[in-house]
Amino acid sequence: MTKKFDPATAIQNLKQFGEFGDVNPSITDSATYTFMSENTMIEAFHGEAQGCFLYSRHWNPSNKYLADALAAMEGTESAWVTASGMAAITTAILQLCNSGDHIVTSVTTYGGTFAFLKNYLQKFNIGVTFVNITDHESVKKAIQPNTKLLYTESMTNPMLQISDLPELSKITRSKGIQLVVDNTFTPMIISPFNLGADIVVYSMTKFINGKNDCVAGAICASNDFINAISDVNSGTAMLLGPVLDPLRSSSILKNLGTLHIRMQKHSDNAAYMAEKFEEIGLKYIYPGNPDHPQYELFTMIMNEDFGYGGMIAIDVETAERAAPFMELMQEKGVGYHAVSLGYFKTLFSNSGKSTSSEVPEDIQKEMGLSPGLIRFSVGLDHDIENSFELIKSCLKELKYI
Ligand SMILES: *Cc1c(COP(=O)(O)O)cnc(C)c1O
């Protein structure tokens, strides 16, 4: 087998240093930029002046360093960094769709994405069809003449299904539409662009930054697309203005350098948890389990060495049973009862009542989301055996096992 794409080495190989040889690129703490000649400024406004910065809503050098590193990680020509994951998602979608267009999307997506697609796009008369992304026949059937894009998550939230990106990209290419993939749960592990996606979006709030100290996002795509979103006269990013603060870009760039090691540890710890959950007969969803319906697909499309990710979900059947269990886990120090993921401490929440509460209950049922589903983002715990023992003691105390 040929060696797979190596996003970690792609980042490691970058030579990004600052104006004084500073190993961390200098932070450009500036909203505007001076021009030595009026002509250059005029050219810049026409998008013709290469290598100059105009205004930080358009581009900022610190944002460019981070964007370049993300493009290297994804293997895309370019990238643009946003103030949140939702900013990345909404910018990409609004750039691709006009009023009267149509979108096909996985029904299992992040709650905010679901709400944007279902409720918000209505005001622009943009139609959305929700499909089971693992059912390729229904994906094909849902595509209409005015469909502009197929939207999915590499690993879907919170059901932890894996999208078959190579197959989905065959469908989108044959129909001449764009495949937009949210890779928030699986940076390093899955490289959607290499598997046929056209546009990759991220919430960097999660694993990429990994510190839970900010919200941020990114769009990785072709030069043409990034130029289009940042176009002075018509770009969605330029005109709606969801740009990331350069101080934040600088801090996220430093965290990106350790992402590969963190992903490995998150994966190792989640794999350990899955093994133990199996031993005690707990109902759980973990895509690294050979019984998971997309295990083979995942194994086939993943990059080497980063594992199956840090996400695992357990099912305690009802929200009423989930509540005291989560409270007890927090009390005993398993981690925090909090939404979000990719933190160095374990985070857990009841998906149906929190991050997927935007999804109506009948659709939750349809997508197989149990009201007692607790999603874990397994942390970087050094003593993961002890973390499991704590979880087990909570289950015993509540007589769930
Ligand atoms: C958190 C999340 C988002 C939204 O990102 P924000 O940074 O909170 O705006 C989008 N997609 C997925 C899969 C997420 O987990």
The ligand as a MOL file (V3000), in Angstrom:
LIG
                    3D

  0  0  0     0  0            999 V3000
M  V30 BEGIN CTAB
M  V30 COUNTS 15 15 0 0 0
M  V30 BEGIN ATOM
M  V30 1 C -18.5490 23.0830 17.6080 0
M  V30 2 C -18.8170 22.6490 16.2350 0
M  V30 3 C -19.1790 23.5610 15.2570 0
M  V30 4 C -19.3800 25.0310 15.5500 0
M  V30 5 O -18.1730 25.6460 15.8760 0
M  V30 6 P -18.0720 26.9720 16.7880 0
M  V30 7 O -16.5970 27.1850 16.8530 0
M  V30 8 O -18.7180 26.6790 18.0970 0
M  V30 9 O -18.7790 28.0540 16.0520 0
M  V30 10 C -19.3810 23.0920 13.9810 0
M  V30 11 N -19.2540 21.7870 13.6800 0
M  V30 12 C -18.9080 20.8780 14.5980 0
M  V30 13 C -18.7910 19.4460 14.2060 0
M  V30 14 C -18.6810 21.2670 15.9080 0
M  V30 15 O -18.3620 20.3580 16.8320 0
M  V30 END ATOM
M  V30 BEGIN BOND
M  V30 1 1 1 2
M  V30 2 1 2 3
M  V30 3 2 2 14
M  V30 4 1 3 4
M  V30 5 2 3 10
M  V30 6 1 4 5
M  V30 7 1 5 6
M  V30 8 2 6 7
M  V30 9 1 6 8
M  V30 10 1 6 9
M  V30 11 1 10 11
M  V30 12 2 11 12
M  V30 13 1 12 13
M  V30 14 1 12 14
M  V30 15 1 14 15
M  V30 END BOND
M  V30 END CTAB
M  END
